Every structure is written in structure tokens, then in C-alpha cells.
């Protein structure tokens, strides 16, 4: 991608951020969710500092550092908008959807208990999946850096925008599908497990219950948790990461392996039904198509049909 394409993509991402800020501000005013401004101010200042480092790098003609800093800072600021939206989505107090989600898993022939038993029986597999699950934030930071380092800054910007779209779309869907998740519904406690660390399967429950209890909820940045069950944001981002890294040939298959493991770990380590992962994959496919058309300008080329004209036969031919 040329620098011109990169600048255009970043401009579109900035406009998307401004639009998202206006929408999120309006939603907060209408919802029962308030944010602890002080808890958001420090990370916001840190992200602005990264952006200013990029400006300084540009002044010093360190173009690569400039691209990395500006792209990451926009992604970090987008995170500050995404987080409140996930909480707003669960504040609507729609009926729990666990029964329907479990029924979908059964319709797919999926046995959650069998998978958990198999993974929990192997410390190697359980720890590997735990590492894959925990790689979420690291990969979201690493992939834009790798794309910029391989001269694909516009694709890095598209990935950051895709991250925001995944979270916003997943939040909108989850309004109608709030769920306690598998560990709670199936009655499996941490004490029942030998090798699986189910911390993320329970960490969100206090906030989830408080949101559905009515009254105002104060969202504190440092105490927030991934609160969506259906669809799985982890799974959606796993497939979006595969899409983003596919343009780096020597990293394609390592990222495929790590992120397929991350998608699976959403089931084994984070309270998700299998259909949460399937839905996440669908959202990733939709988002990758959107950002490709919107920011990478990969629209299909339409060739106008022209009226066919008869080709003159060679002289003397009988036709």
C-alpha cells in the first residue's frame, strides 16, 4: 500500500472514531451506565502521548515509527469507546439466552463436557490454550506493527478499524442474547477442574449481575471485564487476526495455529458455547469484507459490457 492509501485509510479511521465517540456519548446519556472519568483519563493520556511520539517521529523523518505510533494510538482510543458499549448492551436486561445457546450446541452435536474433560485431563493442552486465550491483547498490538513493518500501513489501519467494528457489532447482537455462560449454567466450578484455569469464565459475573439488577452502574476502567457471551469477541478477533496476518506469507500459518487455538480457548477457558465461536467467525468474515471495501479499496472491478461487433471474415473464406 502506498503512503497515500495509508493516509486515506487513517483519515477514514479518525472519522469513524469521531462518529463512534458521538454515538457512545449519546448512548451513555440514555443508559444506566456511567463511567468513572478518572479511570479512563490516565489511559487516554497515555494513548495521546503515543500519538505525539508519532508526530515527533514524523518531524524527525522516522516514518516507520510515526506510522506505528499513530495507528496504535487510534486503536487504543477506540478501545476506550468499545468498552462502555459492551456494558451498555448488557444493561437492557433482555431474557437470558443460555437455554437457546445450549440447545444450538446440542443441535450441532457438540458435547461441552466431553471437550472440557479432555482438555482438563492434559496440562499441556490446557496451558497451551490458556496462553492462546491470553495472547488477545498482545496480538492486537503486534499485528499492526508487523503490517506496518512489512509496508502495509493501510492494512494495519483496516485491522484496527475492524477491531472496533467487531466489538460494536458483537455488542449490538448481544443485546438480545445475554448469557451467563457454560461454566455457570452447567454447574462447573474452578474446584472441579485440575488443569483448566477458568478465571475468565467467572470474572465478569459480578458486573453482569449488577448490570441486570437495575439502577446506575459505574464502569471503572481497571475493573472492567469481557462481558459478552454471544457472540464471542475473542473468537471473532481470532479470525480477524488470521485475515490481517495472511498478507505476511511467512507468518500465515503460525497465526492460523495460534488463533484457531484462541478461538477454541474461548470455549474451554472463557465460558463460551460453541455457537458463540461460530457467530464470532461470521462477524469476522463480515467485518473483513467491510474494511477491505471501505479502507483497502478492494471493490470488484466492473467491466462495462460492450456490444459485440461481428469480426470480418478473411477474404475468400466461405464462412
N, C-alpha and C positions, 0 to 999 in steps of 0.2 A: 504494500500500500504506500502511496506517495504521501509526503508531508501535507499536501493539500487535502487529501482524503482524511488524514488524521485530524486536521484542524476542523474540517466539516463535521466529522463524527463527534469530536469533543464539544463543538458548539451545540449540536443536537442534544448531547447528554446534559449540558448545562441547562438548556431549555426544558428538558424533561425533569431535571431536579427542581427548577423553579415552579413548574406546574405541579409537581408532586408535593412540594412544600405548601403551596396554596391549598391543595386538596386535603392534605393531612391536617393542616391548621383548622380548616373548616370541620373536618370530622371530629377532631378533638373538642371543638367548641360544642358540638352536638351530642357527644358521647359522655359516658360516665368515667372515662379515663382522663386523668390529669397526669402531667409529667413533672417530675422533680427537676426543675430547670438547672439547679446547681449540679446535679449528677450528669446532666448532658453537656454542661458548659465546658468542663475540662476536656473531654474527648473532642468536642467541637474545636476548641482552641488548638489542640494537638494536630488535628487534621488541617486546619488553616495554616499552621506552621509548616507542615509538609508542602502545602501548595506554595507558600512563599519561598521555601527552599528551591522549588522548581523554577520560580521566577528568577531567583538569583542565579541558578544554574544556566538558565537561558541567557542571562546577561553575560555570563562567563563563557558562553558558547558551548556548554556541556549539554548538547541536545538530548542525549540519551537519558541523562538524569532528569532533565526537565520533563520529558515525556512520562517517565515513571512516576515522578512526584505528583504531577498534575492529574494523571489518571487515577492513582491510588487515593489521592485526597478526595476526588469526586466520589469514588467508591465508598470511602469512609463516611462522607457526609450523607450518602444515600442510605447507609446503614442506620444512621440516626433517624431517618424518616421511616424506614421499613419497620423498625422495632415497634413503635406505637401502633402501627396499622395492624400488626398481628394481634395485639391485645384488644384493640377496638373490635376486631372481627369476632372475638370470643365473648365480648360483652353483650351481645344481642340475646343471649340466653335462649337460643333455639334448643329444641329437644335433643338429648344425646343420641348419637347415631351409632353407638357401639354395636347394637344388635344387628343393624343392617350391614355394617362393615364386616362383622364376623361371619354373617351369612354369605357375603360375597366371597370371602376367603374359602369357605366350605364349598361354594359352587365352583371355585377354581381347583378344587381338590387339594387344597393346601392344609397341612397339619402343623399348626404353630407349635404345639407341644413337642412333636417329633423333632422339629428343627432345633428348638431350644435345648432339648435333651441331648441331641447330637453335638451341638456347639459347646454346651456346658461340659460335656464329657471330655473335651480336648483343650487343655490350657493353651496350646499353641494356636489353635484356630480362634479361640475366644479372645486371646490377647491381640492377635493379628487384626481381627475385626474391630476391636476396641481402638487400636491405633488408626485404622482406616476411618472410623467414625470421627475421631478427634482431629483428623487432618483437614477438616472442613475449612476452618478459618485460614489455616496456613496455605492451602491450595488456592483459595480465593485471592490471596495476596500474591502468591508465587506466579500464577498463570499470566496475569497481565505483565509482570516483569519479564517473563520468558518471551511473551509475544512481542513486546517492545524490543527486547534484545535481539530478536530474530527479524527485525524490520517489519513488524506487523502492528504498528500502533493503533490503527483503526480497528483491527480485530480485538485488540485489548480493550478499547473503549466500548465496542459492541458487547463484549463479555460482561463488563461492568454494568452496562445498561440492562443486559439480560438478567443479571443477578437481581436487580431491582424489580424487573417485570415478573420474574418467578415469584418473588416474595409477595408482590401486590396481588397477582392472580391467585396464588395459593391462599392468601388471606380472604379474598372475596369468596372463593369456593368454600372455605372452612366455616363461613358464617352459617351455612345450612348443614354442616357435618361436624359439629363439635363432638369430641370423644375423649373418654378417659384413657383409652388405650389398652393394649393387650395385658400387660403385667397386672394392672388393677382389675380388669374385667375377668381375667382367668384366675385371679387369686394367687399369683406367684410373687412371693416376697424375695428380697435380697438374701435372706437367710436360707431360702430353698435352693440357692444356686451355689455351685462350687467354684466356677471359673469366670462366669459372666459377671461383669460389673454393670448392674442395672441402674446406676445413679441417674442417668438421663431419662430413664423410664418413670422416675418418681419426682425429679427435681421441679417440674413445672406444676405439680398438682396443687400446691398451696395457692399459687396465683390463679390457677384455673378455677378452683372452688371459690376464691374471693371474688373473681370477676362475675361469677354466676350467682353470687349471693345478693346482688343488688347494692346500691349505694356507690359512692365515689371510690375509685381505685387510683392510688398514687403509683405511677410507674417510676421506679428508680433504676437508672442505667446499670449500675453494678450488680443489681439483684435480679435482673430480668432473666428469663429462661426461654428456650424454644418451646412455644406453647401450642403450636399447631400439630394436629394429628393427621387429619385427612385434608389435603394431600401432604405427602412428606416433602418438606423443603430440602432436607438432606439428599433425598433420592433425586429430586429434580435438579439440584445443583451438581450432583454426581454426573448425570448425563450431560448437563450443560458444560461441565469441565471437560468431558470427553470430546464434545463438539469443538470447544475452543482449542484444545491441545492437538487436535487431529491435524492441524496445519503445520505442526512441527514433526516431521517424519520420524526422527529418532526417539521421540517421546510419546508417540501414539500409543503403543501397546503397554508401556508402564502405566500410563494414565488410565487406560482401559481397565487394567487389572486392579489398580488401587481404587478406582471409582465404582467398579462393579462390587468390590468388597464394601465400599462405603454405603452403597445402596442396600446391600444385604444387611449391613450392620444396623440400619435403621429399624429392621425387624428384630434382630437379636439383642440389641443393646439400648434401644430407644423407644420401646412401647408402640411400635407401628404394626399395623396389619399389612399383609402383602398387597392389598389393593391400594394402600397409601403409596406404596412404591410404584405401582403400575400407573396411578394417577400422576405422580410426580414425573415419571418418564414422559407421559403425554404432554404435560405442561412444558417440559424441557424442549420437546420437539416443536411445539407451537412457538415458544419464545425464540428458539434458534432461527426459525423461519422469519419471524418478525424482525429481529435485529439484522439478519442478513439483507433483507429488502430495505429496511429503514436506514441502516448505517453503513452497510458494506456495498450497497448498490448492486446487488446480485439479481436484479429483476431479469426474468426471461426475455430474451431478445425476440421481438415480434417482427417478422419479415413480411412486409406488405405483399399480398398476392397480386400478381400481375397477369393480365390477360395473355394467355398463351397465343403466340403467333405461329402460323404454320411455317415450318422450315422448308425453304425451297429445295426441291429435289435436284440432284445433279443433272446436268444437261444430258439428254439422251436416255435417261432412265425411264423405265416403264411404270414406276410407282408400284 
